Structure formats: structure tokens, C-alpha cells
Amino acid sequence: MNTPATDGNGQTDVQTHVRNRLDPNEKLILVTDTDIGRDGRFGARWLVVTSDRIMTFASDGPLAEPEEEVRLGDVKLVKPVHLVGQVALEAEADGRMIELLRCTNSLAEKFAKVAKSLTDACKDAKPLEFDLEEEERRTCPDCGRLLPEKGSFCPACLKKHRVAARFWKYLAPHWGKALAVSASIIIGTAAQLCPPYLVKILVDDVFGAKRGAGLLLLLVGALAGLQLFATLLAILRGRLSAWLGSKIMHDVRFDFYQSIQGLSLRRHDKTPTGSLMSRLTGDTMMLNDAFIFVGFWVLPSILQVLGIFVVLLIMNWKLGLLVLAPAPVVVVMTASFFRLIHGYYHRWWQRRAKMSALANDAISGIRIVKAFSREPEEVKRFGARSYAFFEAWATADGMWVTAMPLISFVAMMGTYFVWYFGGLNVLNRPDTMQLGTLMAFIMYLGMFYGPLQMLTRVSDFLNRAFTAAQRLFEIMDADQEVYDDPRAKPLENLRGEFEFKDVHFGYEPDKEVLKGIDFKIEAGEMVGLVGRSGVGKTTITNLICRFYDVNEGSIRLDGVNVRDIRLRDLRRRIGIVPQECYLFDGTIAENIAYAQPGVTREQIMRAAIAANAHGFILRFPDGYDTRVGERGARLSGGEKQRVAIARAILHDPKILILDEATSSVDTETEELLQEALKRLVEGRTTIAIAHRLSTLRNANRLFVIDEGKMAESGTHDELFEKKGIYHKLVEMQSKLSAIKAVDG
């Protein structure tokens, strides 16, 4: 037995108080808190579980008597009941339901676990054990900050050196090019430091000492040669950096996309598609820019600043220190400015995103806009968003054009110091400083403050790059579906017999969808799943495909637990015709052959003929080479359904799932689909879901699902004679059909 710790300073007081109330042989097992009372007001309440009792206490007064107290021996069931914005934990005891406590939805997962542990202990005589650790944290375990996404990472505690170390895997295969970039940076920086010193010699030794045109030509030629060399080296470094950054990002992007394809549907449910696309495009582009930025600008700038600093001290250390006087002020001003303007640019990005989202929404729904004559209102809404975007942009850019000249002015103060104090030395003490040295100082100054200002922005830029990298690695490190587990069994001589044994499942821990389903489907049998929306019919097919794994119980295929079957083999033997038929943005032929890309055009046409799709396909000018558009936008609902059926026929699965395959089509189209489906189901184990009960007339048996349980099973005639749930569904559909016929 364990006593999970909970947050809050009052836990020790509660434990002490409860221990004083315990009987001699009674043990304290759990003390955990909730965040609202039964009146809906916020405030801590405590749930206490001992070896004999369940108790709840209020924390807004003296801990005297419990608000509720139930003997464990009287409890038959504990369950969470979802209310509006909150969850109630209820216990069934002595034939009545007792509300123990309430919590907000943020604690629903925790109390669902409490309910399950208590129910298991009361019903199945399991030991009382509680594991209330969150599957996915909401806050950072180190600093306590709220995470950007549940189960995500904390940007403030990001270990940047670990993120950088992971890139060695991608950089190592290209170490030769990376070495060439490093060498070009060092050599290029040295070449850039030479021209000011050559100018010093030119002014002092050629113009001052008048040593002739030969030395002048040599020095000018050296200056031109150095400039040409530095230019060619910069081109080489830039091309190598661009290639290296792009290649590494290609490898990262490829691995990331491969990870997306391998994610379980449970993870896809929790991660919005927009978030994945943002990482795939925006975050990888940010990293690509970071590689080029570091290779082409940051490292050369660091070397250039250090090199100039050393050269200035060697030439005249007193004047060199004077040159650096404005540097700390420039650094502080630049860093402060970028911290300040970051908020304004963040607002700019937000308003741009809102403006784009509104425009995308209105343009995508232009038919609805025009149907309701809402064009002026949509223009007005867009105008308001556009004006807000303009204000944010004008404010941010206004701050930029104000601050940068001021920073440049402060930076120029170093130049004025050099001109004045260096000029005094040239005029009054020519033995300590000549004019050429002063000119070299001025040139070095022009090369010094630009890179220094840029380096003050590096931290912010690299922070965003490291965050982008971690967002990618977060998905790449997520649990992947194992398609070719060597321990799994291959599917051989598949018959297609399915058996569900006491299957429990929920998409969320606190919301169980299937509550102990038991049934068996014989090989080659067609079974129809019937019931109201949301009772778990599609969930059953999801479990058959192992898009999700059961929480309890087992699913067996030909006597073998599906968890022990090689996942790739299982899904290759299953064909699905979903309610919303998704077609990819390609040709009709490519969509039909999606599961069998190597088939011939003749095989594609035979599948289309069997699906009653050949006729409408030939009516298109390009026939089978007609592009269907995004999500099959160029085809009607019935045409998309027939293409999906042709795709399933060509796939030739042993197990077939039909999920509302004839929904939302007219009667004539339904007849064509029914004819195609009749050919498709021959010789296959078929699980069909349909709200139109007439489409299940060919089913061998019907399973009526209600509230996550098997309510009825049998043939149409058997179930109709029972006058149960199925009989009511048939009667309702008959009345609805009569109404439609009258409206006609």
C-alpha cells in the first residue's frame, strides 16, 4: 500500500487529524485533494481512503467531522460523472448513489484513477493501490511553470547543450564540409583583418616617407588581392554553409516526418495537425536559418571582434581601451531593446496569424458567405483585423527605426574618441602615433561595432532555434508503433475469426467508451454493428485495426491476441471503406491503386468496374488520369465512396470494415454502392456499421451496442421479434422514411 503525496500545505494536518480517528487495525492509504466543493466554489477539499472507509473533509474550517463517510464494505461501485465544467465522484452504497466530491476537469484524470482503484477493490477484491502520477505533466517538474502543451517540455529549463549534442548525429557524416567551413571562417577572418594594417603602411611608409610608386603598386595590389580572396572565400563559406544547413535540415525533416507516420493515433489525437505542420515547416526552416546564420555570420563575427580587439591593443593599448569605452553601453542598449521589441513583434505575429486565419476561413467558406449575403460583414471583420495588424506593425517598426539610430550614435562615440585623442597624438606626439595608425584604428572601428551589435541578438535567435529543435525532437522521441517487432508473430493462413473478451477501452482515462464487450465473429461472416451515435461502434473497428490498444480484456484473431501479431501484417490484411472517404490530391488511378501501387491499369479498371465507378470515371475528359483535387473536391460524395470501394477491392483484404459506407448519398447511388459492396464482401470477414438499417440486410448477424456494452445480438428477424432496442431503431427509421416520402 502506498500513500501518494499531494500538493498543498494542509496535507500533513489532514493526515494527522485522520490518524487520530483511525481504529486500532485501520490503515491510512490515500490522502489527496480536490479543487472545488460540491457548491461549485473553488477551495481545497480532501479525499481520504483507509483500509475500512472513504471520507471527505473540507479545508475551510476546523477539521472535525467528515463531510461524507462511507464504509468500503458497503461500496459496490465508484465512478466519475461528468458535469458542465466539472466532475463529480460518486459511490454506489446500500442501493443509493452518494456524491463524495467534485473537481474541475483538470483533475478528472486523477479521480478517474481513484474511482477505478476503488471499484476494483470493492468488486473484484483487488488490493487497494493508488498510482496518481500524471501520464502527461501539465507543469514543469523543475520550475513549476505551466507547460506550453500537456506532456511537452519547458522552454525555460531546456538543456541547450543536450539539444546541440543531438545534432552531431546529423553533422558527423559531413565532417569534411564542416571542417572546410571552419577553416574558411578562420582564414577569412584573418584576411579581413589585414587591409586596415596595409592602409597604415600605405599612409605612413608610402605617402609619409614618399618611398615610391613601386611600393604603392604592391600595397594596392595586395589590398585588391586580399579583397578578392576574402570575397571568394565568403562565397565558398556561404555555399558550404547553405548546403550543410539544408542537408542537415533535410535529414531532420525526413526523420521527423517518418516519426509522424509512426505515431499512434492516440498521440495524433492529442497533437493538433496544425502543430505538426508548424513543426514540419516552420521549425525546420528556423533551424536551417540558424545553421546558415551561425556558419556565415556568428562565428566569423566572434572571431572578427576578438581579432580586432587584439590588434588594437597591440597597435596602441591606451587608445584601444578608449575605443572599447562605448562597447558595454552598446551591448546593454541593444540587448534591452531586443527584449523590449520582442513583445511587440510577438503581438505582430499574433495579429498576422489572426488576420490570416479569418481570411482563410472566409475564403474557404465563400459559398456560405455568398449564400447568406454576408460579404460586407466579412470585409468589415477583415478590415478590423487588418487595421490591428497595421497598428502592431507600425508600432514595432517605429520602435526599430527609433532605437537603431540611437544605438548607432552611441557606437559612433568610440570613433569620435579615436579621432580626437588619436588626432592629438598625431599632432603633438608623432613619435607615439602616426597618421597611418590613426587611419587603421578608424577602419578597425568600422569593422568592430557592427558584428558586436549583431552578437547581442544571437542569444535570442539561438534560443528560438533550440526551442524549435526540441519541438522536433519531442515528436521524434515519442513512442512509435512497432510495425516489424521481431517478437511478434506473422499472419499465416489467415481465416478471419475475431473474438472480443471483456474488452474495456476509453480514449481518455476518465471516459470509458467500451465497458466489457464480449462477442465472436466467425471467419467469412458479415456482422453489422447497430446503435445510436457515440455508443462505441467505430471504436470497435479502431481496436480491430489496432489503431488503439484495449485498456482491459483481449481481442483475438484466429485465436491469437492481436497484440502478438505483427502490426504491418495485420493492417495489410484489413480493408476499410470509411464514412468520410479521404482521397489524396492525385489522379483517380493513383487513389484506387494507393494500397497496391505496382498494379497495372487493367487491374485498376477491373476494380473500378466492380465498384460501379468505371462509368462516371470515363465521363471525365482525362478518365482515370483525372486529378481529384484536395480531399477529392472534384468528385461528389457517391463518386468518392465508389473510388474508396474500388481501392478496397484492389487491396483484396481478408477482413473488411465498412463504416457508414453508404451514408449521405441518394437512393440511386445507394443502390449502386450496395451492388458494389455485395461483390466486395464475398469470401471476407466483414464488420459493417450503418445507421440505415436497410444496408445491413445481407448481414449474417447484428450486434446492438448500447452505452458501451453488447445489448442484443442475432439476426434481423430475431432482434425485431424481441421488441428491444433494435426494434425501436427500426420503428423510428420507418417513421422517418414515411415522413421523407410525404415531404418528397
ZAMARGU-4260 file (C-alpha; in steps of 0.2 Angstrom, whole numbers, plus 5000, padded with zeros to 4 digits):
<rodrens>
0) 5000/5000/5000 | 5006/5017/4996 | 5001/5035/5001 | 5003/5046/4987 | 5009/5063/4991
5) 4999/5078/4986 | 5002/5097/4984 | 4996/5109/4997 | 5002/5114/5015 | 4987/5106/5023
10) 4991/5088/5019 | 5001/5085/5035 | 4987/5092/5046 | 4974/5081/5037 | 4984/5066/5039
15) 4987/5069/5057 | 4969/5073/5060 | 4963/5057/5051 | 4976/5046/5060 | 4969/5051/5077
20) 4952/5045/5071 | 4958/5028/5065 | 4953/5012/5073 | 4967/5001/5080 | 4969/4990/5065
25) 4964/5003/5052 | 4977/5009/5040 | 4978/5026/5031 | 4980/5023/5012 | 4977/5039/5002
30) 4976/5057/5006 | 4973/5068/4990 | 4965/5085/4987 | 4952/5092/4975 | 4950/5110/4970
35) 4931/5114/4972 | 4917/5110/4984 | 4900/5102/4980 | 4893/5120/4978 | 4905/5123/4964
40) 4916/5136/4973 | 4934/5135/4972 | 4943/5129/4988 | 4953/5113/4993 | 4943/5098/4999
45) 4952/5081/5004 | 4948/5063/5000 | 4954/5051/5012 | 4954/5032/5009 | 4958/5020/5023
50) 4958/5001/5024 | 4940/5002/5030 | 4932/5019/5025 | 4931/5033/5012 | 4930/5050/5019
55) 4930/5068/5013 | 4935/5084/5023 | 4933/5102/5020 | 4948/5113/5022 | 4940/5130/5025
60) 4936/5126/5043 | 4942/5116/5058 | 4945/5098/5053 | 4931/5090/5064 | 4919/5078/5056
65) 4920/5072/5038 | 4908/5079/5026 | 4905/5061/5019 | 4909/5044/5026 | 4906/5028/5018
70) 4911/5010/5023 | 4921/5001/5010 | 4912/4985/5013 | 4896/4994/5008 | 4903/5001/4992
75) 4898/4992/4975 | 4905/5005/4963 | 4914/5021/4962 | 4913/5031/4946 | 4916/5049/4939
80) 4901/5058/4932 | 4905/5072/4920 | 4895/5088/4923 | 4897/5105/4915 | 4915/5111/4918
85) 4917/5099/4932 | 4917/5081/4938 | 4908/5073/4952 | 4915/5057/4961 | 4900/5046/4966
90) 4899/5030/4975 | 4885/5017/4975 | 4882/5010/4993 | 4867/5002/5000 | 4857/5004/4984
95) 4860/5023/4983 | 4872/5035/4974 | 4882/5046/4986 | 4892/5061/4979 | 4909/5061/4988
100) 4917/5076/4980 | 4919/5087/4965 | 4934/5093/4955 | 4937/5103/4939 | 4941/5095/4923
105) 4960/5097/4926 | 4959/5084/4940 | 4947/5072/4931 | 4961/5060/4926 | 4967/5059/4944
110) 4950/5055/4951 | 4946/5043/4937 | 4961/5033/4943 | 4955/5034/4961 | 4937/5028/4955
115) 4945/5013/4946 | 4956/5008/4960 | 4941/5009/4972 | 4929/4999/4961 | 4942/4986/4958
120) 4945/4984/4976 | 4926/4983/4980 | 4920/4972/4965 | 4935/4961/4962 | 4943/4960/4979
125) 4959/4968/4972 | 4971/4976/4984 | 4969/4995/4987 | 4983/5003/4977 | 4984/5021/4970
130) 4995/5027/4957 | 4990/5046/4954 | 5006/5051/4944 | 5000/5060/4929 | 5003/5052/4912
135) 5007/5068/4904 | 5013/5083/4916 | 5004/5100/4915 | 5018/5109/4924 | 5037/5108/4924
140) 5044/5097/4937 | 5059/5108/4940 | 5052/5126/4939 | 5034/5123/4941 | 5029/5134/4926
145) 5014/5129/4915 | 5020/5119/4900 | 5016/5125/4883 | 5007/5109/4879 | 5002/5095/4891
150) 5016/5082/4892 | 5028/5094/4882 | 5044/5102/4888 | 5048/5118/4897 | 5057/5131/4887
155) 5064/5139/4902 | 5073/5123/4908 | 5078/5117/4891 | 5096/5109/4892 | 5103/5118/4876
160) 5119/5108/4877 | 5109/5092/4876 | 5100/5098/4861 | 5116/5104/4852 | 5124/5087/4855
165) 5110/5078/4846 | 5114/5087/4830 | 5131/5078/4830 | 5122/5063/4823 | 5117/5073/4808
170) 5133/5083/4807 | 5145/5068/4808 | 5143/5061/4791 | 5148/5078/4783 | 5163/5082/4794
175) 5173/5086/4779 | 5162/5100/4774 | 5160/5106/4792 | 5179/5106/4793 | 5180/5116/4777
180) 5168/5129/4784 | 5178/5131/4800 | 5194/5133/4790 | 5186/5146/4779 | 5180/5156/4794
185) 5197/5157/4802 | 5206/5161/4786 | 5193/5173/4780 | 5193/5182/4797 | 5212/5184/4796
190) 5211/5190/4778 | 5198/5204/4783 | 5210/5210/4797 | 5224/5213/4785 | 5218/5228/4774
195) 5217/5241/4788 | 5235/5237/4793 | 5241/5238/4775 | 5232/5255/4774 | 5243/5260/4789
200) 5259/5255/4780 | 5252/5264/4764 | 5249/5281/4773 | 5265/5280/4784 | 5278/5272/4773
205) 5272/5277/4756 | 5263/5294/4757 | 5273/5300/4773 | 5290/5293/4768 | 5287/5295/4749
210) 5296/5278/4746 | 5290/5277/4728 | 5277/5270/4716 | 5283/5253/4717 | 5278/5250/4735
215) 5262/5259/4731 | 5258/5247/4717 | 5262/5232/4728 | 5251/5238/4743 | 5236/5242/4732
220) 5238/5226/4723 | 5239/5217/4740 | 5223/5226/4745 | 5214/5221/4729 | 5220/5203/4731
225) 5215/5202/4749 | 5198/5208/4745 | 5196/5196/4730 | 5202/5182/4741 | 5190/5186/4755
230) 5176/5188/4743 | 5179/5171/4735 | 5181/5163/4752 | 5165/5171/4758 | 5156/5164/4743
235) 5164/5147/4747 | 5159/5148/4765 | 5142/5153/4761 | 5138/5139/4748 | 5146/5126/4760
240) 5135/5133/4775 | 5119/5133/4764 | 5122/5116/4758 | 5127/5109/4775 | 5112/5118/4784
245) 5100/5112/4770 | 5106/5094/4770 | 5105/5093/4789 | 5088/5100/4789 | 5083/5088/4775
250) 5089/5073/4786 | 5080/5081/4802 | 5064/5084/4792 | 5064/5067/4785 | 5066/5059/4802
255) 5053/5070/4809 | 5040/5065/4795 | 5045/5047/4797 | 5041/5049/4816 | 5024/5057/4812
260) 5020/5042/4801 | 5024/5031/4815 | 5015/5040/4829 | 5000/5031/4836 | 4983/5038/4833
265) 4981/5041/4852 | 4996/5053/4850 | 4989/5061/4834 | 4973/5064/4844 | 4982/5074/4857
270) 4993/5084/4845 | 4984/5095/4833 | 4988/5093/4814 | 4992/5112/4813 | 5005/5109/4827
275) 5013/5095/4817 | 5013/5105/4801 | 5020/5120/4810 | 5035/5110/4816 | 5037/5101/4800
280) 5039/5118/4790 | 5042/5132/4802 | 5053/5124/4815 | 5064/5115/4802 | 5065/5132/4792
285) 5070/5140/4808 | 5084/5128/4811 | 5090/5129/4793 | 5091/5148/4795 | 5101/5145/4812
290) 5114/5134/4804 | 5117/5147/4790 | 5116/5161/4802 | 5129/5153/4814 | 5141/5147/4800
295) 5140/5163/4789 | 5138/5177/4802 | 5140/5172/4821 | 5157/5163/4821 | 5165/5175/4809
300) 5159/5189/4819 | 5165/5182/4835 | 5182/5179/4828 | 5182/5197/4820 | 5178/5205/4836
305) 5191/5196/4846 | 5204/5198/4832 | 5201/5217/4831 | 5202/5219/4850 | 5219/5210/4850
310) 5226/5221/4835 | 5220/5237/4843 | 5229/5233/4859 | 5245/5228/4850 | 5244/5244/4840
315) 5241/5256/4854 | 5234/5249/4870 | 5228/5265/4878 | 5218/5271/4863 | 5212/5253/4861
320) 5204/5253/4878 | 5197/5270/4874 | 5189/5263/4859 | 5180/5250/4869 | 5173/5263/4881
325) 5156/5263/4872 | 5155/5245/4869 | 5147/5240/4886 | 5134/5254/4883 | 5130/5247/4865
330) 5128/5229/4872 | 5116/5234/4886 | 5106/5246/4874 | 5105/5233/4861 | 5100/5218/4872
335) 5087/5229/4881 | 5080/5235/4865 | 5078/5217/4858 | 5070/5211/4874 | 5058/5226/4873
340) 5054/5224/4855 | 5051/5205/4856 | 5034/5208/4864 | 5029/5220/4851 | 5034/5208/4837
345) 5025/5194/4846 | 5010/5204/4845 | 5013/5207/4827 | 5015/5189/4824 | 4999/5185/4833
350) 4988/5198/4824 | 4995/5192/4807 | 4990/5174/4812 | 4973/5180/4817 | 4971/5190/4801
355) 4976/5176/4790 | 4965/5163/4799 | 4950/5174/4797 | 4954/5177/4778 | 4957/5158/4776
360) 4940/5154/4785 | 4930/5166/4775 | 4938/5162/4758 | 4936/5143/4761 | 4918/5146/4766
365) 4914/5158/4752 | 4899/5148/4746 | 4891/5151/4764 | 4896/5169/4764 | 4888/5172/4747
370) 4873/5161/4751 | 4869/5172/4766 | 4874/5189/4758 | 4887/5192/4771 | 4901/5199/4760
375) 4900/5217/4768 | 4901/5209/4786 | 4916/5198/4781 | 4925/5213/4773 | 4922/5223/4789
380) 4928/5209/4800 | 4944/5208/4789 | 4946/5227/4789 | 4946/5227/4808 | 4959/5213/4809
385) 4970/5221/4796 | 4970/5238/4805 | 4975/5229/4821 | 4989/5221/4811 | 4994/5238/4804
390) 4995/5246/4821 | 5006/5232/4828 | 5017/5233/4813 | 5018/5252/4813 | 5022/5251/4832
395) 5036/5238/4830 | 5044/5246/4815 | 5043/5263/4823 | 5052/5257/4838 | 5065/5249/4827
400) 5069/5265/4817 | 5070/5275/4833 | 5081/5264/4843 | 5094/5258/4830 | 5100/5276/4825
405) 5102/5280/4844 | 5112/5264/4846 | 5122/5268/4831 | 5125/5286/4838 | 5132/5278/4854
410) 5143/5266/4844 | 5150/5281/4834 | 5156/5289/4851 | 5171/5277/4850 | 5175/5284/4833
415) 5174/5302/4839 | 5186/5297/4854 | 5198/5290/4842 | 5198/5305/4831 | 5201/5317/4845
420) 5213/5308/4856 | 5222/5299/4842 | 5222/5316/4832 | 5231/5324/4847 | 5244/5311/4847
425) 5247/5313/4829 | 5248/5332/4830 | 5258/5333/4847 | 5267/5317/4849 | 5270/5310/4831
430) 5283/5298/4839 | 5269/5288/4848 | 5256/5288/4834 | 5257/5292/4816 | 5243/5296/4804
435) 5243/5278/4796 | 5240/5271/4813 | 5225/5283/4816 | 5218/5278/4799 | 5220/5259/4804
440) 5211/5262/4820 | 5196/5271/4811 | 5195/5257/4799 | 5195/5243/4813 | 5182/5253/4822
445) 5171/5252/4807 | 5173/5233/4807 | 5170/5232/4826 | 5153/5238/4831 | 5143/5230/4818
450) 5147/5212/4822 | 5146/5217/4841 | 5128/5223/4839 | 5124/5208/4829 | 5131/5197/4843
455) 5119/5204/4856 | 5105/5197/4846 | 5112/5179/4845 | 5106/5173/4861 | 5088/5177/4857
460) 5089/5169/4840 | 5098/5153/4846 | 5085/5152/4860 | 5071/5151/4847 | 5082/5139/4837
465) 5085/5127/4851 | 5066/5128/4856 | 5062/5123/4838 | 5074/5109/4838 | 5067/5102/4855
470) 5049/5103/4847 | 5055/5092/4833 | 5064/5080/4845 | 5049/5079/4856 | 5039/5071/4842
475) 5054/5061/4836 | 5056/5054/4854 | 5038/5050/4856 | 5033/5031/4857 | 5031/5024/4839
480) 5020/5010/4833 | 5031/4995/4831 | 5027/4988/4814 | 5040/4974/4812 | 5043/4969/4830
485) 5054/4953/4829 | 5045/4945/4844 | 5028/4947/4835 | 5020/4933/4825 | 5017/4934/4806
490) 5000/4931/4799 | 4999/4915/4790 | 4984/4905/4783 | 4973/4919/4790 | 4954/4913/4792
495) 4947/4930/4799 | 4939/4924/4815 | 4938/4938/4828 | 4934/4936/4847 | 4932/4951/4859
500) 4934/4945/4878 | 4928/4958/4891 | 4936/4972/4882 | 4936/4989/4891 | 4943/5005/4882
505) 4942/5024/4883 | 4950/5037/4873 | 4953/5047/4889 | 4957/5038/4906 | 4941/5045/4914
510) 4929/5042/4900 | 4926/5023/4896 | 4918/5020/4879 | 4918/5001/4879 | 4913/4993/4896
515) 4916/4974/4894 | 4912/4970/4876 | 4911/4951/4873 | 4907/4943/4855 | 4914/4932/4842
520) 4914/4934/4823 | 4916/4918/4813 | 4928/4918/4798 | 4919/4924/4782 | 4904/4931/4792
525) 4896/4948/4789 | 4892/4956/4805 | 4883/4973/4807 | 4886/4985/4822 | 4870/4994/4826
530) 4866/5008/4839 | 4865/5026/4842 | 4879/5038/4838 | 4893/5038/4851 | 4890/5021/4859
535) 4906/5013/4853 | 4903/5006/4836 | 4918/5014/4827 | 4929/5012/4842 | 4927/4993/4840
540) 4933/4994/4822 | 4948/5005/4828 | 4953/4992/4840 | 4952/4978/4827 | 4964/4988/4816
545) 4975/4991/4832 | 4974/5010/4830 | 4972/5009/4849 | 4975/4995/4861 | 4962/4989/4874
550) 4964/4995/4892 | 4957/4978/4898 | 4952/4962/4891 | 4959/4955/4874 | 4955/4954/4856
555) 4960/4938/4847 | 4961/4935/4828 | 4961/4916/4824 | 4965/4913/4842 | 4980/4924/4844
560) 4980/4940/4853 | 4981/4955/4841 | 4995/4962/4852 | 5006/4947/4847 | 5003/4949/4829
565) 5015/4959/4818 | 5006/4975/4816 | 5011/4978/4797 | 5004/4960/4793 | 4988/4964/4802
570) 4984/4980/4794 | 4989/4974/4777 | 4975/4961/4778 | 4962/4974/4783 | 4952/4985/4771
575) 4942/5000/4776 | 4929/5009/4767 | 4926/5024/4779 | 4911/5036/4780 | 4922/5051/4775
580) 4931/5044/4761 | 4948/5053/4760 | 4956/5054/4743 | 4973/5061/4740 | 4977/5075/4728
585) 4982/5064/4714 | 4973/5055/4699 | 4959/5043/4701 | 4970/5029/4696 | 4983/5034/4709
590) 4969/5034/4723 | 4962/5017/4718 | 4980/5009/4717 | 4985/5018/4734 | 4987/5001/4743
595) 4994/4992/4728 | 5005/5005/4719 | 5013/4992/4707 | 4997/4986/4699 | 4993/4988/4680
600) 4980/4999/4673 | 4969/4984/4668 | 4968/4979/4687 | 4963/4996/4692 | 4949/4996/4679
605) 4943/4979/4684 | 4942/4986/4702 | 4933/5001/4696 | 4920/4991/4686 | 4917/4980/4701
610) 4914/4996/4712 | 4902/5003/4699 | 4914/5018/4697 | 4920/5014/4679 | 4906/5023/4671
615) 4907/5040/4679 | 4926/5040/4678 | 4925/5038/4659 | 4914/5054/4658 | 4929/5064/4664
620) 4939/5071/4649 | 4955/5063/4657 | 4947/5047/4663 | 4957/5038/4675 | 4971/5052/4674
625) 4958/5065/4681 | 4965/5074/4696 | 4953/5073/4710 | 4959/5089/4719 | 4962/5091/4738
630) 4952/5079/4748 | 4943/5073/4732 | 4935/5090/4730 | 4931/5087/4711 | 4920/5072/4715
635) 4903/5070/4723 | 4901/5060/4739 | 4894/5045/4730 | 4909/5045/4717 | 4921/5047/4731
640) 4913/5032/4740 | 4914/5021/4724 | 4933/5026/4722 | 4935/5020/4740 | 4926/5004/4737
645) 4937/5001/4721 | 4953/5005/4732 | 4947/4991/4744 | 4943/4979/4731 | 4960/4981/4723
650) 4968/4979/4740 | 4959/4962/4741 | 4959/4961/4761 | 4954/4946/4770 | 4945/4957/4783
655) 4934/4971/4778 | 4927/4986/4788 | 4913/4996/4781 | 4910/5012/4792 | 4894/5020/4786
660) 4899/5016/4768 | 4883/5022/4760 | 4879/5037/4771 | 4874/5054/4764 | 4870/5048/4746
665) 4854/5047/4737 | 4844/5031/4734 | 4850/5028/4716 | 4868/5030/4722 | 4865/5019/4737
670) 4859/5005/4725 | 4875/5006/4715 | 4885/5006/4731 | 4875/4991/4738 | 4878/4981/4722
675) 4897/4985/4723 | 4898/4981/4742 | 4889/4964/4739 | 4903/4959/4727 | 4916/4966/4739
680) 4911/4956/4755 | 4911/4939/4746 | 4923/4927/4755 | 4928/4940/4768 | 4925/4943/4786
685) 4915/4959/4786 | 4911/4971/4800 | 4899/4984/4794 | 4892/5000/4803 | 4877/5008/4797
690) 4863/5019/4803 | 4852/5015/4788 | 4847/4998/4794 | 4842/4993/4777 | 4860/4992/4771
695) 4863/4978/4783 | 4851/4966/4775 | 4864/4955/4770 | 4872/4953/4787 | 4873/4936/4795
700) 4871/4943/4812 | 4868/4960/4820 | 4876/4967/4836 | 4867/4980/4845 | 4879/4991/4855
705) 4872/5002/4869 | 4881/5013/4882 | 4897/5004/4878 | 4890/4986/4880 | 4883/4972/4870
710) 4864/4975/4872 | 4857/4962/4859 | 4863/4951/4846 | 4855/4940/4832 | 4848/4941/4815
715) 4836/4955/4809 | 4821/4944/4812 | 4826/4938/4829 | 4830/4955/4836 | 4814/4963/4828
720) 4804/4950/4837 | 4812/4954/4854 | 4805/4971/4853 | 4820/4979/4862 | 4832/4992/4856
725) 4834/4986/4838 | 4815/4985/4836 | 4814/5004/4842 | 4828/5009/4830 | 4819/5000/4815
730) 4802/5008/4820 | 4810/5025/4821 | 4818/5024/4804 | 4802/5018/4797 | 4793/5033/4803
735) 4807/5044/4797 | 4806/5036/4780 | 4787/5039/4779 | 4789/5057/4783 | 4803/5059/4770
740) 4791/5051/4757 | 4777/5063/4761 | 4789/5078/4760 | 4795/5070/4744
</rodrens>
